[in-house]
Amino acid sequence: VMLQNIHLMPRWCVELEKKLDAFAVENSHPSFRVILSADPSTGIPIGILERSIKLTNEPPQGMLANIRRSFALFNKEDFEDRDAKVKSILFALVHFHSLMLERKKFGPMGYNMKYPFSAGDLRDSAQVLYNYLEGSTAVKIPWDDLRYIFGEIMYGGHIVDDWDREMCKRYLHYFMQDDLLDEQEMVPYAEGKMSWKSPVPGPHEKYLEHIEAMPPESPLFFGMHPNAEIGFRTVQCRRLFGTLQSLQPRGGPGEAGGGGGGAEASSAGQAEELCGEILDEVRDVRFQTEEASRTLGDEEKGPYQFVLLQECDCMNGLVREMVRGLGELQLGFRGELTMSEQMEQLADALHLETLPTWWVKLGFPSTRPLRSWLVNLKERCAQLEDWITELLTIPKVVDLAKLFSPQSFLTAIKQVYCQQNQQVELDKLQVFTEVTKRDVKQVDTAAREGAFVTGTYLEGARWDLNANSLEDSKPKEMFMRMPVINCKAGLQLEREDKNVYICPTYCVPTRSGYFVFAAQLRTKQPPAKWVLAGVALILDIGYNQ
């Protein structure tokens, strides 16, 4: 008996375990076997796992292994009977499928979310290809239809994020075209750095030979810069060291004198010392929002003023919670208060110099370690202190990366535009960006239209100040600080500008869930190049600063 995908019914798995126990008691037939399949899951009872012989079937690592496995899904006899056009498109599908599977290793630069692409998607796409071409007498290949079915239904049906969907469509637009039938370059936008062309239609063995002759794997295969590999290897190392650090012995604050030895005492001492340092820094931080609101009056409160008051309230709420939690923890260290579970979690976080989860929920997205986060917190306070002294204006340059809600500030830019142009509806506006050639120190006055902003870093490419356009990154340059950007509101454009890359902007490098807005960056190369490269603007690059 074979039961598939039992991880989808975790409650029934308990009943299954009882049934298996009953079969064991009843002395079932010696040849009776139950075969179970499941994805990794915590819902499968331990009893089932312990009595089972466990086998794993993991996808291969690397482009070459993925293409080998994907191409092997189609038997030789069936492949040989196909038309030359079908063979070429089928090979491109295999290549595309392998790219979609392997791209996830690049983390946020690869995809904003994880998707369950499988061999079934490739088989179904191939069947659609057969149905479309083999029964058709048309001379032209219906590329638009094929791209739509593959990109919006077969693979696009899995994709939730709009930016990931755009990337999928750009791959298909590159591969699914007439050039595919005439030795098309399969490494997108490599510009001579690497070459691997589509094979001339021929027998099955020729395709196998072509696959084995594939160049050494590189991010260039995906249309990405070689720096992308540095990025994901760095993330792997950080995860490894983070796991090792979390396994180090440490004791609670009340255990220092016990049998745990010096390590426990040292861990508690470090946490207590850091607790006092943080309290000294944030205890007196408070923004008088009520007084500022009274000073302004209702008539003088505009969109920017509401953003300022909201930011100050967010900072007050975060600092209040920090002072409360750290104050209680200090009492716990002294033995004057019983340690609660949350206090122990806070002590562990201080020892490991990581952020408590409830601080993150009350605060702002960040991938920084604790001490770097505290420095960033003080910089945010400094920006608010400068702003609140001039209530009727905004700073000459606003650091978007140091706002709790940068989206609110960008919305305020559109609201101000609506007030100045009362016949325009807010939902018909968008924020346009113009990259200047100045840094913050060179800005003398506020922008005439919109606002000057800073705090953005370009990932996956660099900005050429002289050419005023996107260019390839320099080796080992993971992020580039952008010049001051003028954000202005205007009516939404219906036509796509081929000289502009619509660049997603995110709060942190993890990207998913932290989208801010879409910036417009000038480019001399096709925008599709930057889409495939995963180019984005990041506000707070955290570890990398």
Buried (B, 14 or more C-beta within 10 A) or exposed (E): EEBEEBBEBBEEBBEBBEEBEEEEEEEEEEEEEBEBEBEEEEBBBEBBEEEEEEEEEEEBEEBBBBBBBBBEEBEEEEBEEBEEBBBBBBBBBBBBBBBBBBBBBBBBBBBBBEBEBEBEBBBBBBEBBBEBBEEEEEEEBEBEEBBBBBBBEBBBEBBEBEBBBBBBBBBBBBBBBEEBBEEBBBBBBBEEEBEBEBBEBEEBEEBBEBBEEBEEBBBBBBBBBBBBBBBBEEBEEEEEEEEEEEEEEBBBBBBBEEEBEEEBBBBBBBBBEBBBBBBEBBEEBEBEBEEBBEEBEEEEBBBBBBBBBBBBBBBBEBBBBBBEBBBBBBEBBEEEBEBEEEBBBBBBBBBBBBBBEBBEEBBBBBBBBBEBBBEBBEEBBEBBEEBBEEBEEBBBBBBBBBBBBBBBBBBBBBBBBBEEEEEBEEEEBBBBBBBBEBEBEEBEEBBEBBBBBBBBBBBBBBBEEEEBBBBBBEEEBBBBEBBBBBBBBBEEEEEEEEEBBBBBBBBBBBBBEBBBBBBBBBBEBBBBBBBBBBBBBBBBBBEBE
